[in-house]
């Protein structure tokens, strides 16, 4: 079939699936930015796209082809049909007013009956071609009120009224997937792709759904149907295919797909960025750096690649003198090319590199340049970064002055972040009462910020004041009952009351936050304790599976899973699979994870090692 696509040209020859002539037909965009890529392969087929191969043959054989939405038909046949999705100015105004009213607090107070009356009035004022949008809004409201049967009926009505609207199929499939009805989700996506062939969002959703179900072969079959689509319309989906192969551990296959994309669509920044990250995850910093530098030659204004090169230089150049020299040269070059909106961030990153390499004076100079290039509403971030750098050199007074400046200039919504840093500074100086007072003030002024409440609990835990920590945790859950991190820390604190009491809190937490990976991880820890009455390795295995599924960025779950595998003597293949899952997830927080990640430069693979 058409998957994998051709690899890069080797020695000036042909790719591994497309001949050289096909590659020549792919036009590079003009200087004005037009994406006039030629079509790769034969003309477009008349049948729709199937989520699994063979499904279309049963229904879609003879007869006219499917109707196409204007945004997803590569052949351009959907332009006329796309007018069905457009609205007149009057219809748009009526619909916009209905949408705002439906989401208002008044409608929430009055309930579903009032919302239904509102929808009926709106349907009367709108042309029939726009009715599907109203049904979609009502379906979303029914879903939020947990009336899933009613929501399902409304989604069906929306898809029947306007089958060429991808949004309706996507929302319908999302609800069924969230409800755990994976076969229904697959059928909905199949129908959606039949009416909207090659639509990017539907294709991406279908690929991710099949991957989640373990149907990699079906996902590859779906990807193979992109061989008929121009690369400028399919590159995001092909890129997802490359990431799928990487997540599956098929490194050679993923590298082939990335190589194809870098040659067939080099004008798209995310392709270079993801190829760079792929090589970094594989433990090849030098190759990742080479890819990033090549990308900057092609796209010198693409910001993410400039920041990737700075991080990769620290990983690839062990010599401190060479690293600092290369970083300074890179920043000077980047300032001339990167967007003006990102110049401040380039100097900000440079300041942190200088600080990590012991050059405090150079670091301060870079922070000053960052402030000079920074927008006024973002300067607080620079003051905050500078405070952290000064703190790493035990300059407490300078750090405190910078934090006060950050607090004065930060927007109201972000002041809580600065106050957290101030409380930690007081704690480091040994003034626990001042830290408590500051957090008490933050809980009043930023009541909606759950991190302030969590920090109050953690402060008491670090101070070994368990009873105060328990009190703070319970108070926090009265305000933020749907926050998994708070439930997880409460489960930890209840250890002194006995394992059975911990289990009761764990069960209560699952009723409130059933998709919190942190909570499931705490349940696994209870079952992994060999001195506990609840010692159960099978239950711990199931709990950790849920933890990784729901919150893959929580690193502690992977460390506990590794401990479990050591206890049961798991085969090497299972351990390797866990490593691959962790590398793909790239965890970024967790107490054990931070303990294992000694520096910010360590990759996921190095943390596990």
C-alpha positions as CSV (number, residue, x, y, z in Angstrom):
1,X,0.0,0.0,0.0
2,X,1.0,3.6,0.4
3,X,2.4,3.3,3.9
4,X,5.1,4.1,4.8
5,X,5.6,6.9,2.3
6,X,8.8,7.2,0.4
7,X,11.9,7.9,2.4
8,X,14.3,10.7,1.5
9,X,16.2,10.7,-1.7
10,X,19.3,8.6,-1.2
11,X,22.4,9.7,-3.1
12,X,20.3,11.9,-5.3
13,X,18.2,8.9,-6.4
14,X,14.6,8.1,-5.7
15,X,12.7,7.8,-2.5
16,X,11.7,4.3,-1.2
17,X,8.1,4.5,-2.4
18,X,7.9,7.3,-4.9
19,X,10.0,7.6,-8.0
20,X,12.0,10.6,-8.8
21,X,9.4,11.9,-11.2
22,X,6.8,11.9,-8.5
23,X,9.1,13.8,-6.3
24,X,9.7,16.4,-9.0
25,X,6.0,16.9,-9.3
26,X,5.9,18.2,-5.8
27,X,6.4,21.9,-6.2
28,X,8.0,24.0,-3.6
29,X,5.9,27.0,-2.4
30,X,6.7,30.3,-4.0
31,X,8.3,33.2,-2.2
32,X,4.9,34.7,-1.6
33,X,4.1,31.6,0.5
34,X,1.7,29.7,-1.8
35,X,1.5,26.0,-1.1
36,X,1.1,24.7,-4.7
37,X,2.3,21.1,-4.1
38,X,1.5,18.8,-6.9
39,X,-0.6,15.6,-6.3
40,X,1.4,12.5,-5.5
41,X,0.0,9.4,-7.2
42,X,-3.1,8.7,-9.3
43,X,-6.2,10.8,-9.5
44,X,-8.5,10.9,-6.5
45,X,-10.8,7.8,-6.1
46,X,-14.6,8.3,-6.0
47,X,-15.2,6.3,-2.8
48,X,-14.8,7.7,0.7
49,X,-12.1,6.9,3.2
50,X,-12.6,3.9,5.6
51,X,-11.2,3.7,9.1
52,X,-10.4,0.1,8.4
53,X,-9.6,-1.4,5.0
54,X,-12.5,-3.3,3.5
55,X,-15.2,-1.4,5.2
56,X,-16.1,0.8,2.3
57,X,-16.6,-2.1,-0.1
58,X,-19.7,-3.3,1.7
59,X,-21.6,0.0,1.2
60,X,-19.7,2.3,-0.9
61,X,-19.0,0.3,-4.0
62,X,-21.2,1.3,-6.8
63,X,-23.1,4.5,-7.1
64,X,-22.0,8.1,-6.8
65,X,-19.1,9.1,-4.6
66,X,-19.6,10.8,-1.2
67,X,-20.3,14.4,-0.7
68,X,-17.2,16.4,0.3
69,X,-16.8,19.3,2.7
70,X,-14.9,22.2,1.2
71,X,-12.1,22.0,3.7
72,X,-11.2,18.3,3.1
73,X,-11.8,17.5,-0.6
74,X,-8.4,17.5,-2.3
75,X,-9.9,17.5,-5.7
76,X,-11.8,20.7,-5.1
77,X,-15.2,19.1,-5.8
78,X,-16.4,20.3,-2.4
79,X,-16.4,24.0,-3.1
80,X,-20.1,24.1,-4.1
81,X,-21.1,21.9,-1.2
82,X,-19.1,24.0,1.2
83,X,-21.5,26.8,0.7
84,X,-24.0,24.7,2.8
85,X,-21.7,25.3,5.8
86,X,-21.6,29.1,5.3
87,X,-24.0,31.5,7.0
88,X,-25.4,34.8,6.0
89,X,-24.5,37.8,8.2
90,X,-28.0,37.8,9.7
91,X,-28.0,34.1,10.4
92,X,-24.5,34.4,12.0
93,X,-25.7,37.1,14.3
94,X,-28.8,35.1,15.4
95,X,-26.7,32.0,16.0
96,X,-24.0,33.9,17.9
97,X,-26.6,35.5,20.1
98,X,-28.2,32.0,20.8
99,X,-24.8,30.5,21.5
100,X,-23.9,33.2,24.1
101,X,-27.3,33.0,25.7
102,X,-27.1,29.2,25.9
103,X,-23.8,29.4,27.8
104,X,-24.9,32.2,30.1
105,X,-25.4,31.7,33.9
106,X,-29.1,32.6,33.5
107,X,-29.6,29.6,31.2
108,X,-27.7,27.3,33.6
109,X,-30.0,28.5,36.5
110,X,-33.2,28.1,34.6
111,X,-32.4,24.6,33.4
112,X,-32.8,22.3,30.4
113,X,-36.5,23.3,29.7
114,X,-35.6,27.0,29.2
115,X,-32.6,26.0,27.0
116,X,-35.0,23.9,24.8
117,X,-37.4,26.8,24.4
118,X,-34.5,29.0,23.5
119,X,-33.4,26.5,20.9
120,X,-36.9,26.2,19.4
121,X,-37.1,30.0,19.0
122,X,-33.7,30.1,17.4
123,X,-34.6,27.3,14.9
124,X,-37.6,29.3,13.9
125,X,-35.4,32.4,13.1
126,X,-32.7,30.5,11.3
127,X,-32.7,28.9,7.8
128,X,-32.9,25.1,7.8
129,X,-29.3,24.8,6.5
130,X,-28.0,26.2,9.9
131,X,-30.2,24.0,12.1
132,X,-27.5,21.5,12.6
133,X,-25.4,24.0,14.5
134,X,-28.2,24.5,17.0
135,X,-28.5,20.8,17.5
136,X,-24.8,20.6,18.0
137,X,-24.9,23.3,20.7
138,X,-27.9,21.5,22.5
139,X,-26.0,18.2,22.3
140,X,-23.0,19.8,24.0
141,X,-25.3,21.2,26.7
142,X,-27.0,17.8,27.2
143,X,-23.5,16.1,27.5
144,X,-22.5,18.6,30.2
145,X,-25.7,17.8,32.1
146,X,-24.9,14.1,31.7
147,X,-28.0,13.5,29.6
148,X,-26.0,11.2,27.3
149,X,-29.0,9.6,25.6
150,X,-30.4,13.0,24.7
151,X,-27.0,14.2,23.6
152,X,-26.7,11.1,21.3
153,X,-30.0,11.9,19.6
154,X,-29.0,15.5,19.0
155,X,-25.6,14.6,17.6
156,X,-27.4,12.2,15.2
157,X,-29.7,14.9,14.1
158,X,-26.8,17.3,13.5
159,X,-24.9,14.7,11.4
160,X,-28.1,13.8,9.4
161,X,-28.9,17.5,8.7
162,X,-25.3,18.3,7.6
163,X,-23.3,15.2,7.0
164,X,-20.5,17.2,5.4
165,X,-19.7,19.1,8.6
166,X,-16.7,17.5,10.2
167,X,-17.3,19.2,13.5
168,X,-20.5,17.3,14.1
169,X,-18.8,13.9,13.6
170,X,-15.8,14.9,15.7
171,X,-17.9,16.0,18.7
172,X,-20.1,12.9,18.4
173,X,-17.1,10.6,18.3
174,X,-15.4,12.4,21.2
175,X,-18.5,11.9,23.5
176,X,-18.6,8.2,22.7
177,X,-14.9,7.8,23.3
178,X,-15.1,9.6,26.7
179,X,-18.0,7.3,27.6
180,X,-15.9,4.2,26.9
181,X,-17.9,3.2,23.8
182,X,-15.0,2.6,21.5
183,X,-16.8,0.6,18.9
184,X,-19.4,3.3,18.5
185,X,-16.7,5.9,18.3
186,X,-15.0,3.9,15.5
187,X,-18.3,3.6,13.5
188,X,-18.9,7.4,13.8
189,X,-15.5,8.2,12.6
190,X,-15.9,5.8,9.7
191,X,-19.2,7.5,8.7
192,X,-17.6,10.9,9.1
193,X,-14.7,10.0,6.8
194,X,-17.1,8.6,4.3
195,X,-18.8,12.0,4.0
196,X,-15.6,14.1,4.6
197,X,-12.9,12.0,3.0
198,X,-9.3,13.0,4.0
199,X,-10.4,15.7,6.4
200,X,-7.4,16.3,8.5
201,X,-9.0,16.4,12.0
202,X,-11.1,13.3,11.3
203,X,-8.1,11.4,9.9
204,X,-6.0,12.4,13.0
205,X,-8.8,11.4,15.3
206,X,-9.2,8.1,13.5
207,X,-5.5,7.3,13.7
208,X,-5.2,8.1,17.4
209,X,-8.3,6.1,18.1
210,X,-7.0,3.0,16.3
211,X,-3.6,3.4,18.1
212,X,-5.4,3.6,21.4
213,X,-7.2,0.4,20.6
214,X,-3.9,-1.3,19.7
215,X,-5.0,-1.5,16.0
216,X,-1.7,-0.3,14.5
217,X,-2.2,-2.3,11.4
218,X,-5.6,-0.6,10.8
219,X,-4.0,2.8,11.5
220,X,-1.3,2.2,9.0
221,X,-4.0,1.1,6.5
222,X,-5.8,4.4,7.0
223,X,-2.6,6.3,6.6
224,X,-1.9,4.5,3.3
225,X,-4.9,6.1,1.8
226,X,-3.1,9.5,1.9
227,X,-1.0,8.4,-1.1
228,X,-3.6,10.1,-3.3
229,X,-3.6,13.4,-1.4
230,X,-1.2,16.4,-2.1
231,X,1.5,16.6,0.5
232,X,0.5,20.2,1.4
233,X,-2.9,18.9,2.5
234,X,-1.7,15.7,4.2
235,X,1.6,16.6,5.9
236,X,0.1,16.9,9.4
237,X,-1.5,13.5,9.1
238,X,1.7,11.9,7.7
239,X,3.5,13.6,10.6
240,X,1.2,11.9,13.0
241,X,1.9,8.6,11.3
242,X,5.7,9.2,11.9
243,X,4.9,9.9,15.6
244,X,2.7,6.8,15.7
245,X,5.6,4.6,14.5
246,X,7.9,6.2,17.0
247,X,5.5,5.5,19.8
248,X,5.2,1.9,18.6
249,X,9.0,1.6,18.9
250,X,9.4,1.3,15.1
251,X,12.3,3.7,15.1
252,X,13.6,2.8,11.6
253,X,10.1,3.2,10.1
254,X,9.6,6.5,11.9
255,X,12.9,7.8,10.6
256,X,11.9,6.9,7.1
257,X,8.7,8.8,7.3
258,X,10.5,11.8,8.9
259,X,13.1,11.7,6.1
260,X,10.3,11.7,3.5
261,X,8.6,14.7,5.1
262,X,11.8,16.7,5.4
263,X,12.4,16.3,1.6
264,X,8.7,16.5,0.4
265,X,7.5,19.3,2.7
266,X,10.6,21.2,4.1
267,X,8.7,24.4,4.3
268,X,6.6,23.3,7.4
269,X,8.3,24.2,10.7
270,X,6.6,21.5,12.8
271,X,8.1,18.8,10.5
272,X,11.6,19.9,11.4
273,X,10.7,20.4,15.1
274,X,9.2,16.9,15.5
275,X,12.0,15.3,13.6
276,X,14.5,17.0,15.9
277,X,12.6,15.9,19.0
278,X,12.4,12.3,17.6
279,X,16.2,12.1,17.3
280,X,16.6,13.6,20.8
281,X,14.2,11.0,22.3
282,X,16.2,8.3,20.6
283,X,19.3,9.5,22.4
284,X,21.0,11.1,19.4
285,X,21.6,14.7,20.4
286,X,24.2,15.3,17.7
287,X,21.8,14.1,15.0
288,X,18.9,16.2,16.5
289,X,21.2,19.2,16.5
290,X,22.0,18.6,12.8
291,X,18.3,18.4,11.9
292,X,17.5,21.6,13.8
293,X,20.3,23.5,12.1
294,X,19.2,22.3,8.7
295,X,15.7,23.4,9.6
296,X,16.9,26.9,10.5
297,X,18.6,27.1,7.1
298,X,15.2,26.4,5.5
299,X,13.0,28.4,8.0
300,X,15.2,31.0,9.7
301,X,12.2,32.7,11.4
302,X,10.7,29.5,13.0
303,X,11.1,30.2,16.7
304,X,10.8,26.7,18.2
305,X,13.9,25.5,16.3
306,X,16.0,28.3,17.8
307,X,15.1,27.3,21.3
308,X,15.6,23.6,20.5
309,X,19.2,24.3,19.3
310,X,20.0,26.1,22.5
311,X,18.9,23.1,24.6
312,X,20.6,20.6,22.3
313,X,23.9,22.5,22.5
314,X,23.9,21.9,26.2
315,X,23.3,18.2,25.7
316,X,25.7,17.7,22.8
317,X,28.7,19.9,23.9
318,X,30.2,18.6,27.1
319,X,33.0,21.2,27.0
320,X,31.8,24.2,29.0
321,X,33.9,26.8,27.1
322,X,32.9,25.4,23.7
323,X,29.2,25.3,24.9
324,X,29.2,28.9,26.1
325,X,30.9,30.2,22.9
326,X,28.4,28.3,20.6
327,X,25.4,29.5,22.6
328,X,26.5,33.1,22.4
329,X,27.0,32.9,18.7
330,X,23.7,31.2,18.2
331,X,21.8,33.9,20.2
332,X,23.5,36.7,18.2
333,X,22.5,35.0,15.0
334,X,19.0,34.3,16.2
335,X,18.3,37.9,17.2
336,X,18.8,38.9,13.6
337,X,16.4,36.3,12.2
338,X,13.7,35.4,14.8
339,X,10.4,37.2,15.1
340,X,10.7,40.4,17.3
341,X,8.1,39.0,19.6
342,X,10.5,36.1,20.6
343,X,13.7,38.0,20.9
344,X,13.2,38.5,24.6
345,X,12.7,34.7,25.1
346,X,16.0,34.0,23.2
347,X,17.9,36.3,25.6
348,X,15.9,34.7,28.5
349,X,17.1,31.2,27.6
350,X,20.6,32.5,27.1
351,X,20.6,33.9,30.6
352,X,19.7,30.6,32.0
353,X,22.4,28.8,30.1
354,X,25.0,31.3,31.4
355,X,23.7,30.8,34.9
356,X,23.9,27.0,34.7
357,X,27.5,27.4,33.5
358,X,28.6,29.6,36.4
359,X,28.6,33.0,34.6
360,X,26.3,35.1,36.8
361,X,27.5,38.4,35.4
362,X,26.8,37.2,31.8
363,X,23.5,35.9,33.0
364,X,22.4,39.2,34.4
365,X,23.4,41.0,31.2
366,X,21.3,38.6,29.2
367,X,18.3,39.2,31.5
368,X,18.7,43.0,31.1
369,X,18.6,42.5,27.3
370,X,15.5,40.3,27.7
371,X,13.7,43.0,29.7
372,X,14.6,45.5,27.0
373,X,13.0,43.4,24.2
374,X,10.1,42.2,26.3
375,X,6.5,43.4,26.1
376,X,5.4,45.1,29.4
377,X,2.8,42.4,30.2
378,X,5.5,39.7,30.0
379,X,8.3,41.4,32.0
380,X,7.3,39.7,35.2
381,X,8.5,36.4,33.7
382,X,12.0,37.8,33.3
383,X,12.0,39.2,36.8
384,X,10.9,35.8,38.1
385,X,13.6,34.0,36.1
386,X,16.2,36.4,37.3
387,X,15.1,35.8,40.9
388,X,15.5,32.1,40.5
389,X,19.0,32.6,39.1
390,X,20.0,34.8,41.9
391,X,18.6,32.3,44.4
392,X,20.8,29.5,42.9
393,X,23.8,31.6,44.0
394,X,22.3,32.3,47.5
395,X,21.7,36.0,46.7
396,X,18.5,36.1,48.9
397,X,18.2,39.9,49.1
398,X,18.5,40.4,45.3
399,X,16.1,37.5,44.7
400,X,13.5,39.0,47.0
401,X,13.8,42.4,45.3
402,X,13.3,40.9,41.9
403,X,10.2,38.9,43.1
404,X,8.7,42.1,44.5
405,X,9.3,43.7,41.1
406,X,7.6,40.7,39.4
407,X,4.6,40.9,41.7
408,X,4.2,44.6,41.0
409,X,4.2,44.1,37.2
410,X,2.4,40.8,36.9
411,X,-1.2,40.7,35.7
412,X,-3.8,39.9,38.4
413,X,-4.3,36.3,37.0
414,X,-0.6,35.4,37.4
415,X,0.2,37.1,40.8
416,X,-0.4,33.8,42.5
417,X,2.6,32.3,40.7
418,X,4.9,35.0,42.0
419,X,3.5,34.7,45.5
420,X,4.3,30.9,45.4
421,X,7.9,31.8,44.6
422,X,8.0,34.4,47.4
423,X,6.7,31.8,49.9
424,X,9.4,29.3,48.9
425,X,12.1,32.0,49.3
426,X,10.9,32.7,52.9
427,X,10.9,29.0,53.5
428,X,14.5,28.7,52.3
429,X,15.5,31.5,54.6
430,X,13.9,29.6,57.5
431,X,11.0,32.0,58.0
432,X,8.2,29.5,58.0
433,X,5.7,31.9,59.6
434,X,6.2,34.5,56.8
435,X,5.7,31.8,54.2
436,X,2.5,30.7,55.8
437,X,1.2,34.2,56.0
438,X,2.0,34.9,52.4
439,X,0.2,31.7,51.3
440,X,-2.8,32.6,53.5
441,X,-3.0,35.9,51.7
442,X,-2.7,34.1,48.3
443,X,-5.5,31.7,49.1
444,X,-7.8,34.7,49.7
445,X,-6.7,36.8,46.7
446,X,-6.4,33.8,44.3
447,X,-9.0,31.4,45.5
448,X,-9.5,29.9,42.1
449,X,-5.8,28.9,41.8
450,X,-5.5,25.3,43.2
451,X,-1.7,25.4,43.2
452,X,-1.7,27.9,46.0
453,X,-3.7,25.5,48.2
454,X,-1.4,22.6,47.2
455,X,1.7,24.6,48.1
456,X,0.2,25.3,51.5
457,X,-0.1,21.6,52.1
458,X,3.4,20.8,50.8
459,X,4.9,23.6,53.1
460,X,3.4,21.9,56.1
461,X,4.6,18.5,54.9
462,X,8.2,19.8,54.5
463,X,7.9,21.3,57.9
464,X,6.9,17.9,59.3
465,X,3.7,19.4,60.6
466,X,1.4,16.5,59.5
467,X,-1.7,17.5,61.4
468,X,-1.5,21.0,59.9
469,X,-0.9,19.5,56.4
470,X,-4.0,17.3,56.9
471,X,-6.1,20.3,57.9
472,X,-4.9,22.3,54.9
473,X,-5.6,19.4,52.5
474,X,-9.1,19.0,53.7
475,X,-9.8,22.8,53.5
476,X,-8.3,22.8,50.0
477,X,-10.7,20.1,48.8
478,X,-13.6,22.0,50.1
479,X,-12.7,24.6,47.4
480,X,-11.2,22.5,44.7
481,X,-12.9,19.2,45.0
482,X,-12.1,18.2,41.4
483,X,-8.3,18.5,41.6
484,X,-6.6,15.2,41.6
485,X,-3.3,16.5,43.0
486,X,-5.0,17.5,46.2
487,X,-6.7,14.1,46.6
488,X,-3.4,12.4,46.0
489,X,-1.6,14.3,48.7
490,X,-4.5,13.7,51.1
491,X,-4.2,9.9,50.5
492,X,-0.5,10.2,51.3
493,X,-1.2,12.1,54.5
494,X,-3.8,9.6,55.7
495,X,-1.1,6.9,56.0
496,X,-0.8,7.6,59.7
497,X,-4.4,6.6,60.1
498,X,-3.9,3.2,58.6
499,X,-4.1,1.6,55.3
500,X,-7.8,0.9,55.4
501,X,-8.5,4.5,56.0
502,X,-6.3,5.4,53.1
503,X,-8.3,3.0,50.9
504,X,-11.5,4.7,51.9
505,X,-10.1,8.1,50.9
506,X,-8.8,6.6,47.7
507,X,-12.3,5.3,46.8
508,X,-13.8,8.6,47.7
509,X,-11.3,10.3,45.4
510,X,-12.1,8.0,42.5
511,X,-15.8,9.1,42.8
512,X,-14.7,12.8,42.5
513,X,-11.8,12.5,40.0
514,X,-11.9,9.1,38.3
515,X,-9.4,10.2,35.6
516,X,-6.7,11.5,37.8
517,X,-3.5,9.6,37.3
518,X,-2.0,10.9,40.5
519,X,-4.9,9.3,42.5
520,X,-4.5,5.9,40.7
521,X,-0.8,6.0,41.4
522,X,-1.5,6.5,45.1
523,X,-3.8,3.5,45.0
524,X,-1.0,1.5,43.4
525,X,1.4,2.6,46.1
526,X,-1.0,1.3,48.8
527,X,-1.1,-2.1,47.0
528,X,2.7,-2.2,46.5
529,X,3.5,-2.0,50.2
530,X,4.5,-5.6,51.2
531,X,3.9,-4.8,54.9
532,X,0.3,-3.8,54.2
533,X,-2.9,-5.9,54.5
534,X,-3.8,-4.6,51.0
535,X,-0.6,-5.9,49.3
536,X,-1.8,-6.9,45.9
537,X,0.5,-6.8,42.9
538,X,-2.2,-7.5,40.4
539,X,-4.4,-4.6,41.6
540,X,-1.3,-2.4,41.6
541,X,-0.7,-3.4,38.0
542,X,-4.2,-2.4,37.0
543,X,-4.0,0.9,38.9
544,X,-0.8,1.9,37.3
545,X,-2.2,1.1,33.8
546,X,-5.0,3.6,34.6
547,X,-2.5,6.1,35.9
548,X,-0.4,6.1,32.8
549,X,-3.5,6.1,30.5
550,X,-5.1,9.1,32.2
551,X,-2.1,11.2,33.2
552,X,1.0,10.2,31.2
553,X,2.9,13.3,32.1
554,X,3.0,12.2,35.8
555,X,6.5,10.7,36.1
556,X,5.9,8.9,39.5
557,X,3.6,6.4,37.8
558,X,6.3,5.2,35.6
559,X,8.8,4.9,38.4
560,X,6.3,2.9,40.5
561,X,5.6,0.7,37.4
562,X,9.3,0.0,37.1
563,X,9.4,-1.0,40.7
564,X,6.5,-3.3,40.2
565,X,8.2,-5.0,37.3
566,X,11.3,-5.5,39.4
567,X,9.2,-7.2,42.1
568,X,7.5,-9.6,39.7
569,X,10.6,-10.3,37.6
570,X,8.9,-9.0,34.4
571,X,10.5,-10.1,31.1
572,X,12.8,-7.7,29.2
573,X,10.2,-7.1,26.5
574,X,7.7,-5.8,29.1
575,X,10.3,-3.5,30.6
576,X,11.3,-2.2,27.2
577,X,7.7,-1.5,26.4
578,X,7.4,0.5,29.6
579,X,10.5,2.5,28.7
580,X,9.0,3.2,25.3
581,X,5.8,4.4,26.9
582,X,7.7,6.7,29.2
583,X,9.9,8.1,26.5
584,X,6.8,8.9,24.4
585,X,5.0,10.5,27.3
586,X,7.9,12.7,28.3
587,X,6.8,13.1,32.0
588,X,7.4,16.5,33.5
589,X,6.5,16.4,37.2
590,X,6.2,14.2,40.2
591,X,8.1,14.0,43.5
592,X,10.0,10.9,42.6
593,X,10.5,12.1,39.1
594,X,12.1,15.4,40.2
595,X,14.2,13.5,42.7
596,X,15.6,11.3,39.8
597,X,15.9,14.2,37.4
598,X,19.0,15.9,38.9
599,X,19.3,18.6,36.2
600,X,16.9,20.1,33.7
601,X,19.2,18.8,30.8
602,X,18.5,15.1,31.5
603,X,16.3,13.4,28.9
604,X,13.5,11.0,29.8
605,X,15.8,8.0,28.9
606,X,18.6,9.3,31.1
607,X,16.2,9.8,34.1
608,X,15.0,6.2,33.8
609,X,18.6,5.0,33.5
